[in-house]
Structures are given as structure tokens and as C-alpha cells.
């Protein structure tokens, strides 16, 4: 960090100290460890919000004080710049799970859907979230992108969306109000919720699930995991951020990249995955610059050879521009 950067961070830290516990604000924290891509430079400041109240207060403080901030969950579907993030990263670690009755469960925004929440609900014989096993996401992230999965045989062989089991959510609005909203508020679509267009923050979500035999739920989970394993990278071996480009109806971004002969192409330590060309993997030590280079290569090649425009789906955090 430059001298001017240190001074800016110190000023931001002093300002935030009037609203947050300064002893819990970490400085110069590498972000690669908090993303599924395992890529990214340091955040000037990082605060871990462990309750809904702490999350709401941290976001409100950053907004009120004009401190640049970014809300981080599991770190999927994002690419953090090699230079990191100048400002405050608020990591959502709101992990409370409360079963409200025999069908409804309320989960904090930081709860991991693909591990914790799915296991908790399935072990109680509640189905609906089990389709998303193996997809890295927090509850907040699942709402942001309307998490979805194509359920293979012997499932229903259709795309399942998280909106199908959402009853309500507690949010902090972009205007600074805390309120409970229903399903319709989010205006869910494919890879879309109103959170793309409004700076609302999900604090917790209440899901309404269906009682089903646990053995049937776990059978579907095994089939879904097998389907994913055949097509998607193991994040332990090949860190990635999921699909890089947005879906192109009836064509598929990955298919276009493959047709241009780019599947398996390597730049630096990043590669278009050999099983799925719309996924870029970190072969070990990849930089954001490597990934950005592959993105530009795919966009230019597909446009030139096939006439399609590829638009990125992942979020770009920070900037490497001088």
C-alpha cells in the first residue's frame, strides 16, 4: 500500500471507529483466501459482521461516512483485482439458523446454503433447498442471483430456482430502513433479483419447505452432485468463480467459446476449463490479470468469428487501473 493509501485507510478507520468496534476492523487483509477463485489483493479494511444488527450497522456506517465498501459473502461469482479493494470490505458471517415451525426456517445472510443450511434442513426431512447441493453460495448471495440448478434425472429434469422456496426476507434498504419484504419484492428472474438494481442488503431469509423422506432427498442430492462433478471443476483442485459470461438463449456462451477452439486455452496460470468453456479455473497462482486476459480473448474471438457479444456475469471488485 502506498503512503497516500495508508493515510486514506487510517482516516477511514478513524471515522468508522465512532460507529464500529475499531478492534474488530482488520487492516490490509488479502482477499484471495475469501473467494472461490483464490484470486485478489488486499482490502484496506475488513470487518466481520456476525449478527444481522452488526451487518446493518456496518453498511449504514459506511454509507453515512462515505467510505467505499463492498459486501462479501462466500466470495463466489466475483473476481477481485490484483491491487485489492480500497475501502471497507464487510464480510457477512451472519450464521444464525432458526426453525420457526415444521416447514419454515429462517437463516442469516451469511449461512452457507450448499453445506450448513442444506444439511440442517434435509436432516429434518425438509426438501426444497436440497437441489442446490454443491453450489457455493451464502443465503444472501443465493437471493441476489436467484440461485438455480438444472435438476437431472431421476429428478424433475427442470431448472429449480431459489425463489420457489422463499417466503420473506429481512433487509436493510438503500434508503436506510430495516423492514421485512415478501417474495414479490425481489422481482426474481433468471440470474436476477431487484438487488442488482437497488442497494438493498439481505439480513436474513425465511424459507418455506416441503416435508419429504430424508432418504429420497439425499438420493436426489447424490444425483445432483454426480451431475455437477461430471461438468464442473472441483473447487479444491480448480478454484473458480462459476460461469464467467451471461447465458445466451438457445446458444450458450460456453458452446460459442468451444466452437472458437478456446476450451482448455491457458493464459498465465488461468485456463478455460477443459470440461466447461464458460468457466475459468485457477491452475495455481493465477492473477486477476490472467483471468481478464482470457475474458477479453473470448469476447474478441467470439465476436469476430461468430458474431455474438459475450457479457460477463461475474462481479468485478476493485480496479487494477492506475
C-alpha positions in Angstrom: 0.0 0.0 0.0 1.3 3.5 -0.9 1.8 6.2 1.7 -1.3 8.0 0.5 -3.2 4.7 0.6 -2.1 4.2 4.2 -3.2 7.7 5.1 -6.6 7.2 3.5 -7.2 3.9 5.2 -6.2 5.5 8.6 -8.7 8.3 8.1 -11.4 5.8 7.2 -10.6 3.7 10.2 -10.8 6.7 12.5 -14.2 7.7 11.1 -15.6 4.2 11.3 -14.3 3.9 14.9 -17.2 6.1 16.0 -19.7 3.6 14.8 -17.9 0.2 14.9 -15.6 -1.6 17.3 -12.3 -0.5 15.9 -10.6 -3.6 17.5 -12.6 -5.7 15.1 -11.6 -3.8 11.9 -8.7 -5.6 10.3 -6.2 -3.8 8.1 -4.5 -4.8 4.8 -6.2 -8.2 4.6 -5.5 -10.4 1.5 -8.9 -11.2 -0.1 -7.9 -14.2 -2.2 -8.5 -16.5 0.8 -12.1 -15.4 0.9 -13.0 -16.1 -2.7 -13.7 -19.3 -4.5 -11.3 -18.1 -7.3 -8.5 -17.8 -4.7 -7.5 -14.6 -6.5 -7.3 -11.0 -5.3 -5.2 -8.4 -3.5 -5.7 -6.9 0.0 -8.6 -4.9 1.4 -7.6 -1.7 3.2 -10.1 -2.6 5.9 -12.2 -5.6 6.7 -15.0 -6.0 9.2 -16.7 -9.3 10.0 -20.4 -8.9 10.8 -21.6 -11.8 12.9 -25.2 -10.7 13.5 -27.9 -9.0 11.5 -27.6 -5.9 13.7 -23.8 -5.8 13.1 -24.3 -6.2 9.3 -26.9 -3.5 9.1 -24.8 -1.1 11.3 -21.6 -1.7 9.3 -23.3 -1.0 6.0 -25.1 2.0 7.4 -21.9 3.4 8.9 -20.0 3.1 5.6 -22.9 4.7 3.7 -23.2 7.6 6.2 -19.5 8.3 6.3 -18.9 8.0 2.5 -16.5 5.1 2.9 -16.2 2.9 -0.2 -17.4 -0.5 0.8 -18.1 -4.0 -0.6 -20.3 -6.7 1.0 -18.5 -10.1 0.8 -20.2 -13.5 1.4 -18.6 -16.7 0.3 -16.8 -14.9 -2.5 -18.3 -16.9 -5.4 -19.1 -15.2 -8.7 -16.6 -12.4 -8.2 -13.1 -11.5 -9.4 -11.1 -9.3 -7.0 -8.4 -7.1 -8.6 -4.8 -7.9 -8.0 -4.5 -4.5 -6.3 -7.3 -5.4 -4.0 -10.1 -3.1 -2.7 -9.6 0.5 -1.5 -12.0 0.9 1.4 -14.0 -1.3 3.7 -14.9 -4.9 2.9 -17.8 -6.1 5.1 -17.8 -9.9 5.4 -21.2 -11.3 6.2 -20.8 -14.0 8.8 -24.4 -13.9 10.0 -24.9 -17.6 10.5 -28.0 -18.0 12.7 -30.5 -20.7 11.7 -33.9 -20.8 13.4 -36.6 -23.4 12.6 -39.9 -21.4 13.1 -42.3 -24.4 12.7 -42.5 -27.7 10.9 -42.0 -26.2 7.5 -40.3 -22.8 7.9 -36.7 -21.9 8.6 -35.1 -18.5 8.9 -31.4 -18.3 8.0 -28.9 -15.4 8.3 -27.4 -13.9 5.2 -24.0 -15.4 5.8 -25.2 -19.0 6.2 -23.7 -21.3 3.6 -26.5 -22.9 1.6 -24.5 -25.6 0.0 -23.2 -27.1 3.3 -24.8 -25.9 6.5 -28.3 -25.0 5.6 -28.9 -27.9 3.3 -27.7 -30.4 5.8 -29.7 -28.9 8.6 -33.0 -28.9 6.6 -32.5 -32.3 5.0 -31.7 -34.0 8.3 -35.2 -32.8 9.4 -36.8 -34.2 6.3 -37.4 -30.8 4.7 -37.0 -30.5 0.9 -36.6 -27.6 -1.5 -33.1 -26.5 -0.8 -31.5 -29.9 -1.4 -31.3 -29.2 -5.2 -28.6 -26.7 -4.7 -26.1 -29.0 -3.0 -22.6 -28.4 -4.2 -23.2 -24.9 -5.4 -21.1 -22.5 -3.4 -23.2 -19.6 -2.0 -24.4 -17.9 1.1 -28.1 -17.2 1.7 -27.6 -13.6 0.8 -25.8 -14.5 -2.4 -28.5 -17.0 -3.3 -31.1 -14.3 -3.2 -29.0 -11.8 -5.1 -28.6 -14.2 -8.1 -31.8 -16.2 -7.7 -29.7 -19.4 -7.3 -30.7 -22.1 -9.8 -29.8 -25.6 -10.8 -30.9 -27.9 -13.6 -32.2 -30.9 -11.7 -31.2 -34.1 -13.7 -32.9 -37.5 -13.8 -34.1 -39.1 -11.6 -35.2 -35.6 -10.5 -37.7 -33.4 -12.3 -35.3 -32.5 -15.2 -36.1 -28.8 -15.0 -34.4 -25.7 -13.7 -35.1 -25.1 -10.0 -34.9 -21.6 -8.6 -34.4 -20.5 -5.0 -37.4 -18.2 -5.4 -39.6 -21.3 -5.2 -38.9 -21.7 -1.5 -38.5 -18.0 -0.4 -41.3 -16.7 1.8 -39.9 -13.4 3.1 -36.7 -11.6 4.0 -35.4 -9.0 6.4 -33.5 -6.4 4.6 -31.7 -3.0 5.0 -33.0 -0.8 2.2 -30.8 1.5 0.2 -32.7 4.3 1.9 -31.5 3.0 5.3 -34.7 1.4 6.6 -34.9 -2.1 8.0 -38.0 -4.0 7.0 -39.5 -7.4 6.1 -40.4 -7.9 2.5 -42.2 -10.7 0.7 -41.2 -12.8 -2.3 -42.7 -10.4 -4.9 -40.4 -7.6 -3.7 -37.4 -9.3 -5.3 -38.8 -9.5 -8.8 -36.8 -12.6 -9.4 -35.7 -13.6 -12.9 -33.0 -15.8 -14.5 -29.8 -14.8 -12.7 -31.6 -11.7 -11.4 -33.2 -10.1 -8.4 -34.1 -6.5 -7.6 -30.8 -6.4 -5.7 -29.0 -6.0 -9.0 -30.7 -2.6 -9.3 -31.1 -1.5 -5.7 -28.5 -1.2 -3.0 -30.6 -3.3 -0.5 -28.8 -5.7 1.8 -30.3 -9.0 2.8 -30.0 -9.7 6.5 -31.9 -12.9 6.8 -34.4 -15.0 4.7 -37.3 -17.2 5.7 -37.8 -20.3 3.6 -41.0 -22.4 3.4 -40.0 -26.1 2.6 -41.8 -29.3 1.9 -41.7 -32.4 4.2 -40.1 -35.3 2.3 -38.4 -38.6 3.4 -34.8 -37.9 4.1 -33.6 -40.9 2.1 -35.3 -39.5 -1.0 -33.8 -36.1 -0.5 -30.3 -37.5 -0.1 -30.8 -39.6 -3.2 -31.5 -36.5 -5.3 -28.5 -34.8 -3.7 -26.2 -37.6 -4.7 -27.5 -37.5 -8.3 -27.1 -33.7 -8.4 -23.6 -33.9 -7.1 -22.7 -36.5 -9.7 -24.1 -34.4 -12.5 -22.1 -31.4 -11.3 -18.9 -33.4 -10.8 -19.1 -34.5 -14.5 -19.3 -30.9 -15.7 -17.9 -28.5 -13.2 -14.5 -28.2 -11.6 -13.7 -29.4 -8.1 -13.0 -26.1 -6.3 -10.3 -27.7 -4.2 -8.4 -28.6 -7.3 -9.5 -25.9 -9.7 -10.6 -22.7 -7.9 -13.1 -20.8 -10.0 -16.0 -18.3 -9.8 -18.6 -20.3 -11.7 -19.9 -19.2 -15.1 -18.0 -16.2 -16.5 -20.4 -15.0 -19.1 -24.2 -14.5 -19.1 -26.4 -17.1 -20.6 -27.2 -16.6 -24.3 -30.6 -18.1 -25.1 -30.6 -21.2 -27.3 -26.9 -20.9 -27.9 -24.8 -21.0 -24.7 -21.7 -18.9 -24.0 -19.6 -22.0 -23.3 -20.6 -23.6 -26.6 -19.6 -20.5 -28.5 -16.2 -20.3 -26.8 -15.7 -24.0 -27.5 -16.6 -23.5 -31.2 -13.8 -21.0 -31.4 -11.3 -23.5 -30.1 -10.7 -21.8 -26.8 -11.7 -24.6 -24.4 -8.6 -25.6 -22.4 -6.7 -22.4 -23.5 -4.2 -21.2 -20.9 -3.1 -17.7 -20.2 -0.6 -17.3 -17.3 -2.0 -19.6 -14.6 -5.7 -19.3 -15.7 -7.5 -21.7 -18.1 -10.8 -22.1 -19.8 -11.8 -25.3 -18.0 -11.4 -28.4 -20.2 -15.0 -29.7 -19.3 -16.9 -26.4 -19.5 -15.6 -23.5 -21.6 -17.7 -20.9 -19.8 -15.7 -21.5 -16.6 -12.2 -20.2 -16.0 -10.1 -22.0 -13.4 -7.1 -21.0 -11.3 -4.3 -23.5 -12.0 -2.4 -22.2 -9.1 -1.2 -18.7 -8.5 -3.4 -17.1 -11.2 -3.8 -13.4 -11.1 -6.8 -11.3 -11.9 -4.9 -10.0 -15.0 -4.7 -13.6 -16.3 -8.5 -14.0 -16.0 -9.2 -10.6 -17.5 -7.0 -11.6 -20.4 -8.9 -14.7 -21.1 -12.2 -12.8 -20.8 -11.0 -10.3 -23.4 -9.8 -13.1 -25.7 -13.1 -14.9 -25.6 -15.1 -11.7 -26.2 -12.9 -10.6 -29.1 -12.8 -14.1 -30.7 -16.5 -14.9 -30.4 -17.5 -11.5 -31.8 -15.1 -11.8 -34.7 -15.7 -15.4 -35.7 -19.4 -16.0 -34.7 -20.9 -12.5 -34.3 -22.1 -12.9 -30.7 -21.4 -10.5 -27.9 -20.3 -12.1 -24.6 -21.2 -10.2 -21.4 -19.6 -11.0 -18.1 -21.7 -12.4 -15.3 -19.2 -12.3 -12.5 -18.8 -9.2 -10.5 -15.5 -7.2 -10.8 -14.3 -6.0 -7.4 -11.7 -3.3 -7.2 -9.6 -1.9 -10.0 -6.1 -2.5 -11.4 -6.1 0.7 -13.4 -3.5 3.3 -12.4 
